[in-house]
């Protein structure tokens, strides 16, 4: 039996033991709302094993974050049993009252998670994977090395920086870091923060809205530095081998993908079983090994080669900053208007 099969067998056994104390599914239909990426691996690692645990049929609602949250809102929180979302969108769902508060006693595997993932949004769904936003740079063209968020304003980086568009996941983080550069909290003093964004503009070659746009800007040499999410690093290095993830003295910014139980779920007990299952060490191990998701379970052990694509390990995770998405979502529309005024000129 291969290592992966042993892990799946272990996960299945754990799940069956947990299910024994739960309400029987009795051929219910369990509905998952998620993006639908990595379908084959998710089916093998999660869906088929969980079917054996729950004895239920599983159906899916797929689409991007915004579309799926909007559908759930229009249905008054009904129609799906669990929903996968990035943290800014799960926060929007929380603000709209779409999710149940989580009873941690029903999720034994929470105890094995990094603290950052256990309760990132005040009593709602945990994170099942973790990423980060930081600075990347071409080490062959940028000297000295970038070691601080404040380095983005360095005079030697004129027309060398690419920023994420304001409507992307990382875009509002530029404003937050600009506020820190100016010595203020961007949420309470947006004027000063955007003065710092304006001061950064001479260093900006072009903003990007997709990972492919960023890779193109770096590969053509139009940009040498960027703020980026870690999952894009492999593509950047494939195009420009000297691209480097900066070690910032202030640390990187955490990005979390969460899983919640909508208030209209018809299978709440199964939803808890499912969430506990995807947080288990065997499932988290497989997902990380196969390049699907970074682990949030402290029990997962990866080789340096396996770990290099992920935000992984207690030391790395301890240095991450967790954002207040409630404040960010409230500020976002004003920030978008201010940002467009600066970069449309």
C-alpha positions as CSV (number, residue, x, y, z in Angstrom):
1,X,0.0,0.0,0.0
2,X,1.4,3.4,-1.0
3,X,1.9,6.2,1.5
4,X,-0.9,8.2,0.1
5,X,-3.3,5.3,0.2
6,X,-2.3,4.6,3.8
7,X,-3.1,8.2,4.6
8,X,-6.5,8.0,2.9
9,X,-7.3,4.8,4.8
10,X,-6.3,6.5,8.0
11,X,-8.5,9.5,7.2
12,X,-11.4,7.3,6.3
13,X,-11.1,5.3,9.6
14,X,-11.0,8.5,11.6
15,X,-14.0,9.8,9.8
16,X,-16.0,6.7,10.3
17,X,-15.2,6.7,14.0
18,X,-16.4,10.3,14.2
19,X,-19.5,9.5,12.2
20,X,-20.5,6.8,14.5
21,X,-21.4,9.3,17.1
22,X,-23.2,11.6,14.7
23,X,-26.7,11.5,13.1
24,X,-26.9,9.0,10.3
25,X,-27.0,10.6,6.8
26,X,-29.6,8.1,5.5
27,X,-28.7,8.9,1.8
28,X,-29.1,12.6,2.2
29,X,-27.7,15.0,-0.4
30,X,-24.8,17.1,0.9
31,X,-24.1,20.3,-1.1
32,X,-20.7,21.9,-1.2
33,X,-20.1,25.4,-2.6
34,X,-16.5,25.9,-3.8
35,X,-14.3,27.0,-6.7
36,X,-14.0,23.6,-8.4
37,X,-10.2,23.8,-9.0
38,X,-8.0,20.7,-8.8
39,X,-11.2,18.6,-9.3
40,X,-9.5,15.2,-9.8
41,X,-7.4,15.5,-6.6
42,X,-10.2,16.9,-4.5
43,X,-12.4,14.1,-5.6
44,X,-9.8,11.5,-4.7
45,X,-8.6,13.1,-1.5
46,X,-11.9,14.4,-0.1
47,X,-15.1,13.6,-1.9
48,X,-14.9,9.9,-2.4
49,X,-13.5,9.2,1.1
50,X,-16.2,11.4,2.7
51,X,-18.9,9.7,0.7
52,X,-17.9,6.4,2.5
53,X,-18.1,8.2,5.8
54,X,-21.5,9.9,5.3
55,X,-23.3,7.4,3.0
56,X,-24.6,10.5,1.2
57,X,-24.8,11.9,-2.3
58,X,-22.6,15.0,-2.8
59,X,-23.4,17.8,-5.2
60,X,-21.6,21.0,-5.9
61,X,-22.2,24.7,-6.5
62,X,-19.1,26.2,-8.2
63,X,-18.1,29.7,-9.2
64,X,-16.0,32.6,-8.0
65,X,-16.2,34.0,-4.5
66,X,-18.5,37.0,-5.3
67,X,-21.0,35.0,-7.4
68,X,-21.4,32.3,-4.8
69,X,-21.8,34.7,-1.8
70,X,-24.3,36.6,-3.8
71,X,-26.3,33.5,-4.7
72,X,-26.3,32.4,-1.0
73,X,-27.5,35.9,0.0
74,X,-30.3,35.9,-2.5
75,X,-31.4,32.5,-1.1
76,X,-31.3,33.8,2.5
77,X,-28.5,31.4,3.4
78,X,-30.1,28.3,2.0
79,X,-29.1,25.9,-0.7
80,X,-25.7,24.7,0.4
81,X,-24.3,22.9,3.5
82,X,-20.7,24.2,3.5
83,X,-19.1,27.0,1.6
84,X,-15.5,27.6,0.8
85,X,-14.5,31.3,0.5
86,X,-11.4,33.5,0.7
87,X,-11.3,35.5,3.9
88,X,-12.5,38.8,2.6
89,X,-15.6,37.2,1.1
90,X,-16.3,35.1,4.2
91,X,-16.2,38.3,6.2
92,X,-18.7,39.8,3.8
93,X,-21.0,36.7,4.4
94,X,-20.6,37.2,8.2
95,X,-21.6,40.8,7.9
96,X,-24.7,39.7,6.0
97,X,-25.6,37.2,8.7
98,X,-25.3,34.2,6.3
99,X,-23.3,31.7,8.5
100,X,-23.8,29.8,11.7
101,X,-21.4,30.4,14.6
102,X,-19.1,27.4,14.9
103,X,-19.3,25.0,17.9
104,X,-15.6,24.1,18.4
105,X,-16.5,21.0,20.5
106,X,-17.8,19.5,17.3
107,X,-14.5,19.9,15.5
108,X,-11.9,17.9,17.4
109,X,-9.3,18.5,14.7
110,X,-9.3,22.3,15.5
111,X,-6.9,21.5,18.4
112,X,-4.2,20.5,15.9
113,X,-4.4,23.7,13.8
114,X,-2.1,26.8,14.0
115,X,-3.7,29.4,16.1
116,X,-4.1,31.7,13.1
117,X,-6.4,29.2,11.4
118,X,-8.6,28.1,14.4
119,X,-10.9,31.2,14.6
120,X,-9.8,33.9,12.2
121,X,-13.1,35.7,12.1
122,X,-14.6,35.8,15.5
123,X,-16.4,32.5,16.0
124,X,-17.1,31.5,12.5
125,X,-15.5,29.0,10.1
126,X,-11.9,28.0,10.4
127,X,-9.3,28.3,7.7
128,X,-8.4,25.1,6.0
129,X,-5.4,26.5,4.1
130,X,-3.1,29.5,4.5
131,X,-1.2,31.7,2.1
132,X,0.6,35.0,2.3
133,X,1.1,38.3,0.5
134,X,4.6,39.7,0.3
135,X,7.2,41.3,-2.0
136,X,9.0,39.5,-4.9
137,X,12.0,40.9,-6.7
138,X,14.5,39.9,-9.4
139,X,17.7,39.4,-7.4
140,X,19.8,39.8,-10.6
141,X,18.5,43.3,-11.1
142,X,17.7,44.7,-7.7
143,X,20.5,45.5,-5.3
144,X,20.5,45.9,-2.4
145,X,18.0,43.2,-1.5
146,X,14.5,44.1,-0.5
147,X,14.1,43.6,3.3
148,X,11.2,45.9,4.2
149,X,7.8,47.0,2.9
150,X,9.2,50.6,3.0
151,X,11.7,49.6,0.3
152,X,9.0,49.9,-2.3
153,X,9.5,53.7,-2.1
154,X,13.3,53.5,-2.7
155,X,14.5,56.0,-5.3
156,X,16.4,53.3,-7.2
157,X,13.2,51.4,-8.0
158,X,11.7,54.2,-10.2
159,X,9.4,52.6,-12.8
160,X,10.4,49.1,-11.6
161,X,7.4,48.1,-9.4
162,X,4.2,46.4,-10.3
163,X,1.3,46.7,-7.9
164,X,-1.8,44.5,-7.7
165,X,-5.0,46.3,-8.8
166,X,-7.1,47.6,-6.0
167,X,-9.9,45.1,-6.7
168,X,-7.6,42.1,-6.4
169,X,-7.0,40.2,-3.2
170,X,-3.7,42.0,-2.5
171,X,-4.7,45.4,-3.8
172,X,-6.1,46.9,-0.5
173,X,-3.0,45.6,1.3
174,X,-1.0,48.2,-0.7
175,X,-3.1,50.9,0.9
176,X,-2.5,49.4,4.4
177,X,1.2,49.3,3.9
178,X,1.2,52.8,2.5
179,X,-0.5,53.9,5.7
180,X,2.2,52.2,7.8
181,X,4.9,53.9,5.6
182,X,3.2,57.2,6.4
183,X,3.0,56.3,10.1
184,X,-0.8,56.1,10.2
185,X,-3.6,53.5,10.2
186,X,-5.1,53.5,6.7
187,X,-8.5,52.8,8.2
188,X,-8.6,55.9,10.3
189,X,-6.5,58.2,8.2
190,X,-7.0,57.3,4.5
191,X,-5.8,60.8,3.4
192,X,-2.3,60.2,4.7
193,X,-2.3,56.6,3.4
194,X,-3.2,57.7,-0.1
195,X,-0.6,60.5,0.0
196,X,1.9,57.7,0.4
197,X,0.3,55.8,-2.5
198,X,0.7,58.9,-4.6
199,X,4.4,59.1,-3.5
200,X,4.8,55.5,-4.6
201,X,3.4,56.1,-8.1
202,X,6.7,57.2,-9.7
203,X,8.1,53.7,-8.9
204,X,5.1,52.0,-10.5
205,X,5.7,50.6,-14.0
206,X,2.2,49.1,-14.3
207,X,-0.5,47.5,-12.1
208,X,-1.7,44.0,-12.8
209,X,-5.0,42.2,-12.2
210,X,-4.1,38.6,-12.9
211,X,-1.1,36.3,-12.1
212,X,-0.5,35.9,-15.9
213,X,-0.2,39.6,-16.3
214,X,2.3,39.8,-13.5
215,X,4.4,37.0,-14.9
216,X,4.4,38.7,-18.3
217,X,5.5,42.1,-16.8
218,X,8.4,40.4,-15.0
219,X,9.5,38.2,-17.9
220,X,9.7,41.1,-20.3
221,X,11.6,43.2,-17.7
222,X,8.9,45.8,-17.6
223,X,8.9,45.3,-13.8
224,X,11.5,44.0,-11.4
225,X,9.6,44.1,-8.1
226,X,6.0,43.3,-7.1
227,X,3.6,42.7,-4.3
228,X,2.3,39.2,-4.9
229,X,0.6,36.2,-3.4
230,X,2.8,33.2,-2.7
231,X,1.0,30.8,-5.0
232,X,2.3,32.8,-8.0
233,X,5.9,32.4,-7.1
234,X,6.4,29.1,-8.9
235,X,5.1,30.6,-12.2
236,X,7.3,33.7,-11.7
237,X,10.4,31.6,-11.1
238,X,9.7,29.5,-14.1
239,X,9.7,32.6,-16.2
240,X,12.5,34.4,-14.4
241,X,14.7,32.0,-12.3
242,X,16.2,34.9,-10.3
243,X,12.8,36.0,-8.9
244,X,13.1,35.9,-5.1
245,X,10.6,36.1,-2.2
246,X,11.7,38.9,0.0
247,X,12.4,38.3,3.7
248,X,10.7,41.4,5.2
249,X,11.5,42.5,8.7
250,X,7.9,43.4,9.3
251,X,6.7,40.0,8.1
252,X,4.2,39.0,5.3
253,X,0.4,39.3,5.3
254,X,-1.7,36.2,5.8
255,X,-4.4,35.1,3.3
256,X,-6.8,32.4,4.5
257,X,-9.3,30.3,2.7
258,X,-12.2,29.5,5.1
259,X,-15.0,27.0,5.3
260,X,-18.4,28.0,6.8
261,X,-21.8,26.5,7.5
262,X,-24.6,28.6,6.0
263,X,-27.6,29.3,8.3
264,X,-29.9,27.5,5.8
265,X,-27.9,24.2,5.8
266,X,-30.2,21.2,5.9
267,X,-27.3,18.9,7.1
268,X,-25.6,20.7,9.9
269,X,-24.2,17.6,11.6
270,X,-22.8,16.4,8.3
271,X,-21.3,19.8,7.7
272,X,-19.4,19.5,11.0
273,X,-18.2,16.0,10.0
274,X,-17.0,17.3,6.7
275,X,-15.1,20.3,8.1
276,X,-13.5,18.1,10.7
277,X,-12.5,15.6,8.0
278,X,-10.8,18.2,5.8
279,X,-8.9,19.5,8.9
280,X,-7.6,16.0,9.7
281,X,-3.9,15.4,9.4
282,X,-4.1,12.7,6.7
283,X,-6.2,14.9,4.4
284,X,-4.1,18.0,5.1
285,X,-1.0,16.0,4.4
286,X,-2.2,14.7,1.1
287,X,-3.4,18.1,-0.1
288,X,0.0,19.6,0.7
289,X,2.0,16.8,-0.8
290,X,0.0,16.9,-4.0
291,X,0.2,20.7,-4.5
292,X,-3.4,21.4,-3.8
293,X,-3.4,23.5,-0.6
294,X,-1.0,24.6,2.1
295,X,-1.6,22.9,5.4
296,X,-3.0,24.5,8.6
297,X,-2.5,21.3,10.7
298,X,0.6,21.5,12.8
299,X,0.8,17.7,12.5
300,X,1.6,17.8,8.8
301,X,5.3,17.2,8.0
302,X,6.8,18.1,4.7
303,X,10.2,17.8,3.1
304,X,12.0,21.0,2.2
305,X,11.1,20.3,-1.5
306,X,7.4,19.8,-0.7
307,X,7.4,22.8,1.6
308,X,9.0,25.3,-0.7
309,X,5.8,26.2,-2.5
310,X,3.8,26.7,0.7
311,X,3.4,29.1,3.6
312,X,4.5,26.4,6.1
313,X,6.0,25.9,9.5
314,X,5.4,27.5,12.9
315,X,8.2,30.1,12.5
316,X,6.8,31.4,9.1
317,X,3.2,31.4,10.3
318,X,4.0,33.2,13.5
319,X,5.4,36.2,11.6
320,X,2.2,36.7,9.5
321,X,-0.1,39.6,10.0
322,X,-3.8,38.8,10.1
323,X,-6.0,41.5,8.5
324,X,-9.2,43.0,9.9
325,X,-11.4,42.3,6.9
326,X,-14.5,43.8,8.5
327,X,-12.7,47.2,8.5
328,X,-11.3,46.5,5.0
329,X,-14.6,45.6,3.5
330,X,-16.2,48.8,4.9
331,X,-13.4,50.9,3.5
332,X,-13.0,49.2,0.1
333,X,-15.4,51.3,-2.0
334,X,-13.8,54.6,-0.8
335,X,-10.3,53.1,-1.4
336,X,-11.2,52.0,-4.9
337,X,-12.3,55.5,-5.8
338,X,-9.2,57.1,-4.4
339,X,-6.9,54.5,-6.1
340,X,-8.5,55.0,-9.5
341,X,-8.1,58.8,-9.1
342,X,-4.4,58.4,-8.6
343,X,-3.7,55.7,-11.3
344,X,-6.1,56.9,-14.0
345,X,-4.0,60.1,-14.5
